[in-house]
Amino acid sequence: MTSRNFRDYLLPADAPRILCARNVDPQTYARRMLATEQARSLQAHWQSLLDETFHGITCNGEVQPGLFSVADEGFDVESAMAAAQHLLATLTPEEHGKVCQPIEAKQWRAWYNPEIPFNDYGVRLENTTESARDAFLSLLRCCTSDKGYQKVVRLMDANHFLGELYSLNNIMNRWSFHFMLFGEPSVEKPWGWVIYGHHVAFSCFILGRQLVIAPTFMGVEPNVIDRGNEQDCVLFTQEESSGLALMQSLTPDQQRRATLYTQMEDPAMPAWRFNFADQRHLGGAFQDNRIIPLEGICAAEFSTQQRANLLDTVAAFIDFLPAGPRQARMSLVEKWLDETWWCWIGGCGDDDVFYYRIQSPVIMLEFDHHNGMWLTNTEPARFHIHTITRIPNGNDYGKALLASWRQN
C-alpha cells in the first residue's frame, strides 16, 4: 500500500531526471527531454491537435447550440482592464510583441501541464521584471475571487516547493509560467489572457461584465507544502472530500453503476482510456475537440441530498470565479442538472484513491489521483492530484460567447 507521506517517495539525488535538469536553463532542459522518442511523439501529437479548427468538447461529436449567451454578470471589468494595461506598460517592446496576440490566436489553446517547456509562446514570467510579475498578480486578483487568487498563487508556490525539494528552482519556480494576452483590454470588446506551465493552466476570457475562466488545469505534486512556516498548506482537500462524499452518499446500486472501473489502471480499460501524459483525464491539454461520451449515472435520479452534494462539488471546483460570474455559472449548472452525469474510477473508501468526472452540456470537471512523476510511487497516491475544468459545446476560451457577440 502506498504511504501517505510523500517524502517516502523522493527521487535519489543522482536520478537521471534530476541530473538532466541540474544547473541548466529551461531551454537546455527542454532540448534534452524532447530528445526522447516518447516526448517527441507527444509534442507532435499535441501540435496536430492544436492545428485543428476549434469546435469544443462534445459527448457525441455534435455541438449543442444555444447554451451560452452574452449577459451582464457583474464582473468588474474596469479594474481588470486597468490592471492589464498596467501590466503591458511594464513590458519591454520585445516582451510586448510576444505577449500580445489576436483574440482568435490559436496560441490560446497551446497550454500544457509538464515542467518541460513544450513551446515558447508569450513570455515566461521568470524572465520579466519584478514590476511585471507584481502587475500580473494584480491582474490575477482582479479576475478571481479571494479563494481563487489564493489557490493559483499557492499552486505557483507549490511548483517552487517541488523545485526546492530537488534544488531545481532553475526549472521549477513560482514564476516559471508562460503568459499571453489576447485582444486589447477593453470595457466593451472581448479580450483575455492565459497563464500556463507545470500544474497551472488558467484561461480567462472577458467580454464586458462577463467572465469565462476555462479551461483550467490545476494540480500539485506533492499536495502538502511543509516548509514549517506560514506558507504551509494542503491543497485540493475540498475537491477531494466533496467528490468522495457524493460517491459515498449513493446507494450500493448507484455506486455500482457510477463505477466505470474498480482499479485505477484496470486491465479492462480500452487503449483510449489511459495514457501516460494525462492518466485517466480525458479533457487535458490540447483535447479541445475531444468526443467524451456520457458515462456512469445521471443526476436526474439523485435524491435532494445527492443533488446538493453534486452542486457542492461543482462549487469547490469553480470557487476561483468572482461572485457574480460564479453565481451565473452555478445557475447554468443547476439549469442542466437533470442532464448531468457522474462517473467514478477506483474505490470509494475513506483512504482509497480515485478519479471522478462531472459532465453536462455546460460543464465538465475531472479529478484524479496520479502516479508519481517527480516522486517514485508507481501507483496513484493522494499527494499527487490533477483537476480540470472545461466548458463543453464550444465555450472553452469563451469562444461561444465571442461568436454570439460578433453576430449581434
ZIRA-V524442 format. One record per helix or strand of 3 or more residues. SS is the DSSP state (hx for helix, st for strand). FROM is the first residue (numbers start at 0). LEN is the number of residues. Records with the same first field share a line. If there is no record, write none. Layout:
SS->FROM-LEN, FROM-LEN
This chain:
hx->5-4, 15-6, 25-8, 36-14, 76-13, 92-7, 105-4, 124-3, 129-13, 145-20, 236-13, 251-7, 270-3, 298-3, 303-14, 322-13, 336-3, 395-12
st->176-6, 190-7, 199-8, 209-12, 258-3, 340-6, 353-6, 363-6, 383-7
